[in-house]
Amino acid sequence: MELIDKNILIAKFMGAAIEQWYPVSEVYKQTGLHAVFQKEDGYPGNEKHHSVALLKYHSSWEWLMSVVEKIESLDHGRFGFTMDPHGVEVILYKEDETRIVEIVRDDMQPRKDLLYDAVCAFMEWYYNNI
């Protein structure tokens, strides 16, 4: 899955509607898609809409942590993240503490990238299982 597709998946999870605002432009490498947020708690910052090319879930701790907080608040804390120097896990609590996502850290991989990969893997699991 491409970076832009991952960010769109996360934006939808955060409550955004994805709308075609203008035609695709190969020249300017723009999709014409915008993420439109209905609630202020669905996105960090002041803008209620963003070109999907400008979504920052992959590059901003603030954006990424808002997603982690939402995941951890689902179903009264049913899901949780654990991170150590070797990787990150997403755990399904309130059953048998099942590990549903495990991402092993490459030696040079920044923690933000590691957490982003775990969030994206969780999204895929979530939409296929819930």
N, C-alpha and C positions, 0 to 999 in steps of 0.2 A: 504494500500500500504506500502510495506517495505521501510526502509530508503534508501537502495541501489537503489530501483526502483524510488524513489522520486529524488534522485541525478542524475540518468540517465535522467529522464524527464527534469530536469533543464539543464543538460549539452546539451541535444539536442536543447532546446530553445536557449541556448547560442551559438549554431552553431557547436556543436561537432557531428562527426560521431561516432557511437558506432561499434567497430570492434572486432571480435573474434581473438585474437592474439595467444592463446595457449589453449589447452584443459582444461576443468573444472577439478579442483582438489579438491576432497572431503577431502583429507588428509590435505592440506594446506588451505582449505576453500577459494579457489579462483575461480572466475567465468571465468577467461581467457579473460574477456572483457576489452577493453580500450576505453576511450573517446579521440578522436583525433580532436584537434581544428585546423581549417584552418587559422584563423586570430588571431593575437596577442591580439585583444581586447575581445576575447571570453573567456579568462581565466586569472586569476591573476597569477603572477609568471612567471618563465622563461620556463617551460616545455610546449611543444605543445601536449603532450599526458600524460594521467594518467590512471592507473588501475582504473576501476570504484569503487573499494573498497577504493581507496585513495582520491576520490573526497571530497572536504571539504565544500560544500555548507551549511551543517548542523552545522559545528563547527567553521567556520571562518567568522568573520564580513567582512573581505575584499572580500571573495568569494561571500557571501550573498549580500552585498551591490552592487556588480557589476551586479547582477541579478535585484535588485530593480531599479537601474539606467536604465537598459535596458527596463524594463517594463514601467517605467515612460517616456521613450523617444518614446515609440510606438505611431504611428499615431499623432505626434506632441503634446504629452502630454495628450493624451486621458485618461490615467489611472494615479491614484495617491494613495499613501499610507497615512493614518493618524494613529498615534499611541498615546495613552494616557495610564495612569496607569491601565485602565480597559480592554484594548484590542487593536486590530488593525483592520482597515478596508481598503479595496481596493475599490476605488470609480471610477466609469465610468463617466467622465466629458463630456462636449460638447453635452449632451443630457439633461437629467434631474437630473444629479448628482446621479445616481443610485448606491446604495451600492451593489457590486457584491460578496464581501467576507467580512465576519465579524467573527473574532476569539475573543472569550472572554477569558481573562487571568485567569488562575488558580492562586491561591494565591502565590504559590512558583515558578511559571514558569518564567524562565529567559526571558528577552526581545528578545534575539537572537532566542530562540526556538519559541517564539510567532510569530516573523517575518518570520521565516522559514516555520511554519505551514501556514501562510497567503500566502506566495509565492507559496507553493505547492497547496493550494486551488485555487489560481489564475490560475496556470498552468492547472489544471483540467477544470476550467471554460473556459479558453481561448481556449483550444483545442476542447471543445465541442460546442463553440459558435462563433468562428471566422473562 
